[in-house]
């Protein structure tokens, strides 16, 4: 229940904002997001990511494994 129920779910990147943070669509809602520390690739608008943690109102994401992309 709550934000923790969003962890380990796929999401889609919406738009990048100037400071490098992103907006993602997660379970029908728009969330602020940032890449997890150590992420080795970047993600752009329309790409799929996996939520690995929620910190406050920010989703921490990593690029989705290729098996998650439909």
N, C-alpha and C positions, 0 to 999 in steps of 0.2 A: 504494500500500500504506500502511496506517496511517491516521492522522487526516487526512492531506492528501487521501486518496481521498474524503473526505466533503465537500470543498469543491465548490460549485456543484450541490449536491443539494437536492431539496426535503425539508422536514421539517414536522412538525405540532406546534404549541404545545400543551404539556400544561397546566401550571398556573403561575401567577405566584407568586412568593414575596415576602415583605414588602419587601425592598430593591429591588425592581424587576427583578431578574434573573428569568429564566424557565427552565423545563424544557421540552425538546423531545424528540420521538421522532424519531430519525434512524437509518435503516437498522436498525430493530428494537431500538435501544438508547436509553436515556434519557441526555441530555446537559444540562449547564448551558449556558445561552445568554444573550446580551445583544444588544440592537439595535445595529446599526452606527451609528457617529457620523454625524450628518446625516440619519438616517432621519426622514422627514417624517410618518409615521403610526405609530400604535401597533398592536400585535397582541395578541389575547386568546386564551384557551383555545379549542382546536379550529381556529384559523386556520392557514393554510399559510404557511410562510416559506421563503426560499432561504438556504442557508449560503454566506457569502461568504468566510469565513476561519475558521481554527481557531487559537486562542491557548491553548496548554497544553491543559487539559481543558474549555475553554469555546468553544462555537461562536458566531461572530459572524454574526448573521442580519439580513436585510432582508425586508420584506413581499414575498411572492411576486407576480410579475406575474400579471395576471388569466388569462393563457393557461396558467399552471401549475396553477391550481385545477381540480379535476375535479368 
